[in-house]
């Protein structure tokens, strides 16, 4: 599985509409055959930063970045950012979320 985490520094005037700005891109990515999860969060430390956590099958990761909606999504986001997003992208074992053994709730 490819695990991808991206931090997006969003312009203050775009923060309230960010989910609308990325709505079509998000829906298209979630519909991809190789998508395992595609989840947005907002930073607690910086309210102008949004964090995207993505999971793709090994085969789905390449198809994701080559899809037409990938570039369309990038183009839609670009004018709303204050800087280049920061990314961590790694191939990891597994195929989704596991339970956290250290904090198991029965």
PyMOL commands that set and color helices and strands:
alter all, ss='L'
color gray80, all
select helices_A, chain A and resi 12-21+23-30+58-66+68-78+101-103
alter helices_A, ss='H'
color red, helices_A
select strands_A, chain A and resi 2-9+35-42+49-56+86-91
alter strands_A, ss='S'
color yellow, strands_A
deselect
rebuild
show_as cartoon
